[in-house]
Amino acid sequence: MTRPVTLFTGQWADLPFEEVCSLASSWGYDGLEIACWGDHLDVTRAAEDEAYVRGRFDILEKHGLGVWAISNHLLGQAVCDDPIDHRHQDILPSRVWGDGDPEGVRRRAAEEMRTTARAAAKLGVDTVVGFSGSANWKYVAMFPPVGPDVIDAGYRDFADRWNPILDVFEEVGVRFALEVHPSEIAYDYWSTQLALEAVGHRPSFGLNWDPSHMVWQDVDPVGFLYDFRDRIYHVDCKDARKRVGNGRNGRLGSHLPWGDPRRGWDFVSTGRGDVPWEACFRVLNSIGYEGPISVEWEDAGMDRLTGAAEAVQFVRANAFDPPESSFDSAFSSD
């Protein structure tokens, strides 16, 4: 089965939804991974208003597009984050930020994620992509040092806050795909294992595989795919290029802006970085992944109108379908 190639709309939320649909269609995308911010998708309206859902589908159908996943990274981030501060106020709707009391923000964000699951079900979508937030990320430098009990408490906090959300996901038949990403409860290989263990490997909780965040951490994206093959619920196709090795550029980015050549790594248009795409697509075939290949276009050094069009062509040329029959069966006798 040919997997659909979609465009994640998070980097396009400054444009009206219909304009993004028109652009994506003209570039040759099959559909969208719709972000739940800007005017692209209001999850409360989608969960409660059938006419609103019909209106979204009318726009998609007008441009010959489908939808297989929606994404609510911004609200998911606030469920577990500690501290909650001005950064969250900048990304959250006022109804969730409220008076800014941290625990109130976390509770309202959790409720919004439950609503997101219901909205996905109304859209006929079985996967929500997003972030989790993390009480542990502030300790990533491990100084001043903390004991393992503090890290363990962070995973318990994640489970306590996300298990009730996942109850609703299971109730409506939708899965959550956590994007493995710095600042989340799962940001590399071993933290992903611990996050899965924290929620008891429940089937409603899986992973969004984005290799760009693994490349700059020196985590093998191919091995990650294979080892977590039963949890790969969604694929974001994004590239990164490392610029370490000159004795100056640090892997943590030095608080420099995206695109600054002094950074140790940066996002680049798909196919222009260090992700081993052929090996990755071969493993996706071997594990039987049939979901969308979603382009998350992010490159500070390239115009996005050029880059997003280039990216879909790269994916179509490289994300080859698996063979219809195995090599062994071709040589088997009757």
Contacts in CASP RR format, 6 or more apart in sequence:
PFRMAT RR
TARGET T0000
AUTHOR 0000-0000-0000
METHOD contacts of the structure
MODEL  1
MTRPVTLFTGQWADLPFEEVCSLASSWGYDGLEIACWGDHLDVTRAAEDE
AYVRGRFDILEKHGLGVWAISNHLLGQAVCDDPIDHRHQDILPSRVWGDG
DPEGVRRRAAEEMRTTARAAAKLGVDTVVGFSGSANWKYVAMFPPVGPDV
IDAGYRDFADRWNPILDVFEEVGVRFALEVHPSEIAYDYWSTQLALEAVG
HRPSFGLNWDPSHMVWQDVDPVGFLYDFRDRIYHVDCKDARKRVGNGRNG
RLGSHLPWGDPRRGWDFVSTGRGDVPWEACFRVLNSIGYEGPISVEWEDA
GMDRLTGAAEAVQFVRANAFDPPESSFDSAFSSD
1 290 0 8 1.000
1 321 0 8 1.000
2 321 0 8 1.000
3 289 0 8 1.000
3 290 0 8 1.000
3 291 0 8 1.000
3 292 0 8 1.000
3 293 0 8 1.000
3 319 0 8 1.000
3 321 0 8 1.000
4 30 0 8 1.000
4 31 0 8 1.000
4 66 0 8 1.000
4 68 0 8 1.000
4 291 0 8 1.000
4 292 0 8 1.000
4 293 0 8 1.000
5 28 0 8 1.000
5 29 0 8 1.000
5 30 0 8 1.000
5 31 0 8 1.000
5 292 0 8 1.000
5 293 0 8 1.000
5 294 0 8 1.000
5 295 0 8 1.000
5 312 0 8 1.000
5 315 0 8 1.000
5 316 0 8 1.000
5 319 0 8 1.000
6 29 0 8 1.000
6 30 0 8 1.000
6 31 0 8 1.000
6 32 0 8 1.000
6 33 0 8 1.000
6 66 0 8 1.000
6 67 0 8 1.000
6 68 0 8 1.000
6 69 0 8 1.000
6 292 0 8 1.000
6 293 0 8 1.000
6 294 0 8 1.000
6 295 0 8 1.000
7 20 0 8 1.000
7 24 0 8 1.000
7 27 0 8 1.000
7 29 0 8 1.000
7 31 0 8 1.000
7 32 0 8 1.000
7 33 0 8 1.000
7 294 0 8 1.000
7 295 0 8 1.000
7 297 0 8 1.000
7 308 0 8 1.000
7 312 0 8 1.000
8 32 0 8 1.000
8 33 0 8 1.000
8 35 0 8 1.000
8 71 0 8 1.000
8 236 0 8 1.000
8 294 0 8 1.000
8 295 0 8 1.000
8 296 0 8 1.000
8 297 0 8 1.000
9 17 0 8 1.000
9 20 0 8 1.000
9 32 0 8 1.000
9 33 0 8 1.000
9 34 0 8 1.000
9 35 0 8 1.000
9 40 0 8 1.000
10 35 0 8 1.000
10 37 0 8 1.000
10 40 0 8 1.000
10 71 0 8 1.000
10 73 0 8 1.000
10 296 0 8 1.000
11 296 0 8 1.000
11 297 0 8 1.000
11 298 0 8 1.000
11 304 0 8 1.000
12 20 0 8 1.000
12 23 0 8 1.000
12 35 0 8 1.000
12 304 0 8 1.000
13 35 0 8 1.000
13 37 0 8 1.000
13 38 0 8 1.000
13 39 0 8 1.000
13 40 0 8 1.000
14 38 0 8 1.000
15 23 0 8 1.000
16 39 0 8 1.000
17 34 0 8 1.000
17 39 0 8 1.000
17 40 0 8 1.000
17 41 0 8 1.000
17 56 0 8 1.000
17 59 0 8 1.000
18 59 0 8 1.000
18 62 0 8 1.000
18 63 0 8 1.000
20 32 0 8 1.000
20 40 0 8 1.000
21 32 0 8 1.000
21 59 0 8 1.000
21 60 0 8 1.000
21 62 0 8 1.000
21 63 0 8 1.000
21 65 0 8 1.000
22 63 0 8 1.000
23 305 0 8 1.000
23 308 0 8 1.000
24 31 0 8 1.000
24 32 0 8 1.000
24 63 0 8 1.000
24 65 0 8 1.000
24 308 0 8 1.000
25 63 0 8 1.000
25 64 0 8 1.000
25 65 0 8 1.000
27 308 0 8 1.000
27 309 0 8 1.000
27 312 0 8 1.000
28 312 0 8 1.000
29 65 0 8 1.000
29 295 0 8 1.000
29 312 0 8 1.000
30 65 0 8 1.000
30 66 0 8 1.000
30 292 0 8 1.000
31 60 0 8 1.000
31 64 0 8 1.000
31 65 0 8 1.000
31 66 0 8 1.000
31 67 0 8 1.000
31 68 0 8 1.000
31 292 0 8 1.000
32 60 0 8 1.000
32 65 0 8 1.000
32 66 0 8 1.000
32 67 0 8 1.000
33 67 0 8 1.000
33 68 0 8 1.000
33 69 0 8 1.000
33 70 0 8 1.000
33 71 0 8 1.000
33 129 0 8 1.000
33 234 0 8 1.000
33 236 0 8 1.000
33 292 0 8 1.000
33 294 0 8 1.000
33 296 0 8 1.000
34 40 0 8 1.000
34 41 0 8 1.000
34 56 0 8 1.000
34 67 0 8 1.000
34 69 0 8 1.000
34 70 0 8 1.000
34 71 0 8 1.000
35 41 0 8 1.000
35 70 0 8 1.000
35 71 0 8 1.000
35 72 0 8 1.000
35 73 0 8 1.000
36 42 0 8 1.000
36 43 0 8 1.000
36 70 0 8 1.000
36 71 0 8 1.000
36 72 0 8 1.000
36 74 0 8 1.000
36 75 0 8 1.000
36 116 0 8 1.000
36 119 0 8 1.000
37 72 0 8 1.000
37 74 0 8 1.000
37 93 0 8 1.000
41 56 0 8 1.000
41 70 0 8 1.000
41 119 0 8 1.000
42 52 0 8 1.000
43 70 0 8 1.000
43 72 0 8 1.000
43 112 0 8 1.000
43 115 0 8 1.000
43 116 0 8 1.000
43 118 0 8 1.000
43 119 0 8 1.000
44 112 0 8 1.000
44 115 0 8 1.000
44 119 0 8 1.000
45 52 0 8 1.000
46 52 0 8 1.000
46 53 0 8 1.000
46 56 0 8 1.000
46 119 0 8 1.000
46 122 0 8 1.000
46 123 0 8 1.000
47 115 0 8 1.000
47 118 0 8 1.000
47 119 0 8 1.000
47 122 0 8 1.000
50 122 0 8 1.000
53 122 0 8 1.000
53 123 0 8 1.000
56 123 0 8 1.000
57 123 0 8 1.000
60 66 0 8 1.000
60 67 0 8 1.000
67 123 0 8 1.000
67 125 0 8 1.000
68 125 0 8 1.000
68 126 0 8 1.000
68 127 0 8 1.000
68 291 0 8 1.000
68 292 0 8 1.000
69 125 0 8 1.000
69 127 0 8 1.000
69 128 0 8 1.000
69 129 0 8 1.000
69 177 0 8 1.000
69 234 0 8 1.000
69 292 0 8 1.000
69 294 0 8 1.000
70 116 0 8 1.000
70 119 0 8 1.000
70 120 0 8 1.000
70 123 0 8 1.000
70 125 0 8 1.000
70 127 0 8 1.000
70 128 0 8 1.000
70 129 0 8 1.000
71 128 0 8 1.000
71 129 0 8 1.000
71 130 0 8 1.000
72 112 0 8 1.000
72 113 0 8 1.000
72 116 0 8 1.000
72 128 0 8 1.000
72 129 0 8 1.000
72 130 0 8 1.000
73 129 0 8 1.000
73 130 0 8 1.000
73 131 0 8 1.000
73 179 0 8 1.000
74 91 0 8 1.000
74 92 0 8 1.000
74 131 0 8 1.000
75 92 0 8 1.000
75 96 0 8 1.000
75 109 0 8 1.000
75 112 0 8 1.000
75 113 0 8 1.000
75 116 0 8 1.000
76 109 0 8 1.000
76 112 0 8 1.000
76 113 0 8 1.000
76 130 0 8 1.000
76 131 0 8 1.000
76 132 0 8 1.000
76 133 0 8 1.000
77 88 0 8 1.000
77 91 0 8 1.000
77 109 0 8 1.000
77 131 0 8 1.000
77 132 0 8 1.000
77 133 0 8 1.000
77 183 0 8 1.000
78 84 0 8 1.000
78 88 0 8 1.000
78 92 0 8 1.000
78 96 0 8 1.000
78 105 0 8 1.000
78 106 0 8 1.000
78 109 0 8 1.000
78 133 0 8 1.000
79 106 0 8 1.000
79 109 0 8 1.000
79 110 0 8 1.000
79 113 0 8 1.000
79 132 0 8 1.000
79 133 0 8 1.000
79 161 0 8 1.000
79 162 0 8 1.000
79 165 0 8 1.000
80 106 0 8 1.000
80 132 0 8 1.000
80 133 0 8 1.000
80 134 0 8 1.000
80 135 0 8 1.000
80 157 0 8 1.000
80 158 0 8 1.000
80 161 0 8 1.000
80 162 0 8 1.000
80 185 0 8 1.000
81 88 0 8 1.000
81 106 0 8 1.000
81 133 0 8 1.000
81 134 0 8 1.000
81 135 0 8 1.000
81 137 0 8 1.000
81 183 0 8 1.000
82 102 0 8 1.000
82 134 0 8 1.000
82 135 0 8 1.000
82 138 0 8 1.000
83 102 0 8 1.000
83 138 0 8 1.000
84 100 0 8 1.000
84 102 0 8 1.000
84 105 0 8 1.000
84 106 0 8 1.000
88 97 0 8 1.000
88 105 0 8 1.000
89 97 0 8 1.000
89 100 0 8 1.000
92 105 0 8 1.000
92 109 0 8 1.000
95 108 0 8 1.000
96 105 0 8 1.000
96 108 0 8 1.000
96 109 0 8 1.000
96 112 0 8 1.000
97 105 0 8 1.000
98 104 0 8 1.000
98 105 0 8 1.000
98 108 0 8 1.000
106 161 0 8 1.000
110 161 0 8 1.000
110 164 0 8 1.000
110 165 0 8 1.000
113 165 0 8 1.000
114 164 0 8 1.000
114 165 0 8 1.000
114 168 0 8 1.000
116 128 0 8 1.000
117 128 0 8 1.000
117 165 0 8 1.000
117 168 0 8 1.000
117 169 0 8 1.000
117 171 0 8 1.000
117 172 0 8 1.000
117 174 0 8 1.000
117 176 0 8 1.000
118 168 0 8 1.000
118 172 0 8 1.000
120 126 0 8 1.000
120 127 0 8 1.000
120 128 0 8 1.000
120 172 0 8 1.000
120 174 0 8 1.000
121 172 0 8 1.000
121 173 0 8 1.000
121 174 0 8 1.000
125 174 0 8 1.000
126 173 0 8 1.000
126 174 0 8 1.000
126 175 0 8 1.000
127 174 0 8 1.000
127 175 0 8 1.000
127 176 0 8 1.000
127 177 0 8 1.000
127 233 0 8 1.000
127 234 0 8 1.000
128 169 0 8 1.000
128 174 0 8 1.000
128 175 0 8 1.000
128 176 0 8 1.000
128 177 0 8 1.000
129 177 0 8 1.000
129 179 0 8 1.000
129 208 0 8 1.000
129 234 0 8 1.000
129 236 0 8 1.000
130 176 0 8 1.000
130 177 0 8 1.000
130 178 0 8 1.000
130 179 0 8 1.000
130 208 0 8 1.000
131 178 0 8 1.000
131 179 0 8 1.000
131 181 0 8 1.000
131 183 0 8 1.000
131 184 0 8 1.000
132 158 0 8 1.000
132 162 0 8 1.000
132 178 0 8 1.000
132 184 0 8 1.000
132 185 0 8 1.000
132 186 0 8 1.000
132 195 0 8 1.000
133 158 0 8 1.000
133 183 0 8 1.000
133 184 0 8 1.000
133 185 0 8 1.000
134 154 0 8 1.000
134 158 0 8 1.000
134 183 0 8 1.000
134 184 0 8 1.000
134 185 0 8 1.000
134 187 0 8 1.000
135 153 0 8 1.000
135 154 0 8 1.000
135 157 0 8 1.000
135 158 0 8 1.000
136 151 0 8 1.000
136 154 0 8 1.000
136 155 0 8 1.000
136 185 0 8 1.000
137 182 0 8 1.000
137 183 0 8 1.000
137 184 0 8 1.000
137 187 0 8 1.000
139 146 0 8 1.000
139 150 0 8 1.000
139 151 0 8 1.000
140 182 0 8 1.000
154 185 0 8 1.000
155 185 0 8 1.000
155 194 0 8 1.000
155 195 0 8 1.000
155 197 0 8 1.000
155 198 0 8 1.000
156 198 0 8 1.000
158 185 0 8 1.000
158 195 0 8 1.000
158 198 0 8 1.000
158 199 0 8 1.000
159 198 0 8 1.000
159 199 0 8 1.000
159 200 0 8 1.000
162 199 0 8 1.000
162 205 0 8 1.000
163 199 0 8 1.000
163 202 0 8 1.000
165 176 0 8 1.000
166 176 0 8 1.000
166 199 0 8 1.000
166 202 0 8 1.000
166 204 0 8 1.000
166 205 0 8 1.000
169 175 0 8 1.000
169 176 0 8 1.000
169 204 0 8 1.000
170 202 0 8 1.000
170 203 0 8 1.000
170 204 0 8 1.000
173 204 0 8 1.000
174 204 0 8 1.000
175 203 0 8 1.000
175 204 0 8 1.000
175 205 0 8 1.000
175 206 0 8 1.000
175 233 0 8 1.000
176 204 0 8 1.000
176 205 0 8 1.000
176 206 0 8 1.000
176 233 0 8 1.000
177 206 0 8 1.000
177 207 0 8 1.000
177 208 0 8 1.000
177 233 0 8 1.000
177 234 0 8 1.000
178 184 0 8 1.000
178 185 0 8 1.000
178 186 0 8 1.000
178 195 0 8 1.000
178 205 0 8 1.000
178 206 0 8 1.000
178 207 0 8 1.000
178 208 0 8 1.000
179 207 0 8 1.000
179 208 0 8 1.000
179 210 0 8 1.000
179 213 0 8 1.000
179 236 0 8 1.000
180 186 0 8 1.000
180 187 0 8 1.000
180 188 0 8 1.000
180 192 0 8 1.000
180 207 0 8 1.000
180 208 0 8 1.000
180 209 0 8 1.000
180 210 0 8 1.000
180 213 0 8 1.000
180 214 0 8 1.000
180 224 0 8 1.000
181 187 0 8 1.000
181 210 0 8 1.000
181 213 0 8 1.000
182 213 0 8 1.000
182 217 0 8 1.000
185 191 0 8 1.000
185 195 0 8 1.000
185 198 0 8 1.000
186 192 0 8 1.000
186 194 0 8 1.000
186 195 0 8 1.000
186 196 0 8 1.000
186 207 0 8 1.000
187 213 0 8 1.000
187 217 0 8 1.000
188 214 0 8 1.000
188 217 0 8 1.000
188 219 0 8 1.000
189 219 0 8 1.000
189 224 0 8 1.000
189 227 0 8 1.000
192 207 0 8 1.000
192 224 0 8 1.000
192 228 0 8 1.000
196 205 0 8 1.000
196 206 0 8 1.000
196 231 0 8 1.000
199 205 0 8 1.000
205 231 0 8 1.000
206 231 0 8 1.000
206 232 0 8 1.000
206 233 0 8 1.000
207 228 0 8 1.000
207 231 0 8 1.000
207 232 0 8 1.000
207 233 0 8 1.000
207 234 0 8 1.000
208 233 0 8 1.000
208 234 0 8 1.000
208 235 0 8 1.000
208 236 0 8 1.000
209 221 0 8 1.000
209 224 0 8 1.000
209 225 0 8 1.000
209 228 0 8 1.000
209 232 0 8 1.000
209 234 0 8 1.000
209 235 0 8 1.000
209 236 0 8 1.000
210 235 0 8 1.000
210 236 0 8 1.000
210 238 0 8 1.000
210 296 0 8 1.000
211 221 0 8 1.000
211 224 0 8 1.000
211 238 0 8 1.000
211 239 0 8 1.000
211 240 0 8 1.000
211 275 0 8 1.000
211 280 0 8 1.000
212 238 0 8 1.000
212 239 0 8 1.000
212 240 0 8 1.000
212 267 0 8 1.000
212 275 0 8 1.000
213 240 0 8 1.000
214 220 0 8 1.000
214 221 0 8 1.000
214 224 0 8 1.000
215 221 0 8 1.000
215 239 0 8 1.000
215 240 0 8 1.000
215 242 0 8 1.000
215 265 0 8 1.000
215 273 0 8 1.000
215 274 0 8 1.000
215 275 0 8 1.000
216 240 0 8 1.000
216 242 0 8 1.000
216 251 0 8 1.000
216 264 0 8 1.000
216 265 0 8 1.000
217 251 0 8 1.000
221 275 0 8 1.000
221 276 0 8 1.000
221 280 0 8 1.000
222 276 0 8 1.000
222 279 0 8 1.000
222 280 0 8 1.000
222 283 0 8 1.000
223 283 0 8 1.000
225 232 0 8 1.000
225 280 0 8 1.000
225 283 0 8 1.000
225 284 0 8 1.000
225 287 0 8 1.000
226 283 0 8 1.000
226 286 0 8 1.000
226 287 0 8 1.000
229 287 0 8 1.000
232 284 0 8 1.000
232 287 0 8 1.000
232 289 0 8 1.000
234 291 0 8 1.000
234 292 0 8 1.000
234 294 0 8 1.000
235 284 0 8 1.000
235 289 0 8 1.000
235 291 0 8 1.000
235 292 0 8 1.000
235 293 0 8 1.000
235 294 0 8 1.000
236 294 0 8 1.000
236 295 0 8 1.000
236 296 0 8 1.000
237 270 0 8 1.000
237 293 0 8 1.000
237 294 0 8 1.000
237 295 0 8 1.000
237 296 0 8 1.000
237 311 0 8 1.000
237 315 0 8 1.000
237 319 0 8 1.000
238 267 0 8 1.000
238 270 0 8 1.000
238 295 0 8 1.000
238 296 0 8 1.000
238 297 0 8 1.000
238 298 0 8 1.000
239 267 0 8 1.000
239 268 0 8 1.000
239 269 0 8 1.000
239 270 0 8 1.000
239 271 0 8 1.000
239 272 0 8 1.000
239 273 0 8 1.000
239 274 0 8 1.000
239 275 0 8 1.000
239 277 0 8 1.000
240 265 0 8 1.000
240 266 0 8 1.000
240 267 0 8 1.000
240 268 0 8 1.000
240 273 0 8 1.000
240 274 0 8 1.000
240 275 0 8 1.000
241 265 0 8 1.000
241 266 0 8 1.000
241 268 0 8 1.000
241 272 0 8 1.000
241 273 0 8 1.000
241 274 0 8 1.000
242 251 0 8 1.000
242 264 0 8 1.000
242 265 0 8 1.000
242 274 0 8 1.000
243 249 0 8 1.000
243 261 0 8 1.000
243 263 0 8 1.000
243 264 0 8 1.000
243 265 0 8 1.000
243 266 0 8 1.000
244 250 0 8 1.000
244 251 0 8 1.000
244 264 0 8 1.000
244 265 0 8 1.000
248 262 0 8 1.000
249 262 0 8 1.000
249 263 0 8 1.000
249 264 0 8 1.000
250 263 0 8 1.000
250 264 0 8 1.000
251 264 0 8 1.000
251 265 0 8 1.000
253 263 0 8 1.000
253 264 0 8 1.000
253 265 0 8 1.000
254 262 0 8 1.000
254 263 0 8 1.000
254 264 0 8 1.000
256 262 0 8 1.000
256 263 0 8 1.000
257 300 0 8 1.000
258 266 0 8 1.000
258 267 0 8 1.000
258 298 0 8 1.000
258 300 0 8 1.000
259 266 0 8 1.000
259 300 0 8 1.000
259 301 0 8 1.000
260 266 0 8 1.000
266 299 0 8 1.000
266 300 0 8 1.000
267 298 0 8 1.000
267 299 0 8 1.000
267 300 0 8 1.000
268 299 0 8 1.000
268 301 0 8 1.000
268 302 0 8 1.000
269 297 0 8 1.000
269 299 0 8 1.000
269 302 0 8 1.000
269 307 0 8 1.000
269 310 0 8 1.000
269 311 0 8 1.000
269 314 0 8 1.000
270 277 0 8 1.000
270 295 0 8 1.000
270 297 0 8 1.000
270 310 0 8 1.000
270 311 0 8 1.000
270 314 0 8 1.000
270 315 0 8 1.000
271 277 0 8 1.000
271 311 0 8 1.000
271 314 0 8 1.000
271 318 0 8 1.000
272 299 0 8 1.000
277 318 0 8 1.000
278 318 0 8 1.000
281 318 0 8 1.000
281 319 0 8 1.000
281 320 0 8 1.000
284 319 0 8 1.000
285 320 0 8 1.000
285 321 0 8 1.000
285 322 0 8 1.000
286 322 0 8 1.000
288 322 0 8 1.000
293 315 0 8 1.000
293 319 0 8 1.000
295 308 0 8 1.000
295 311 0 8 1.000
295 312 0 8 1.000
295 315 0 8 1.000
297 304 0 8 1.000
297 307 0 8 1.000
297 308 0 8 1.000
297 311 0 8 1.000
299 307 0 8 1.000
END
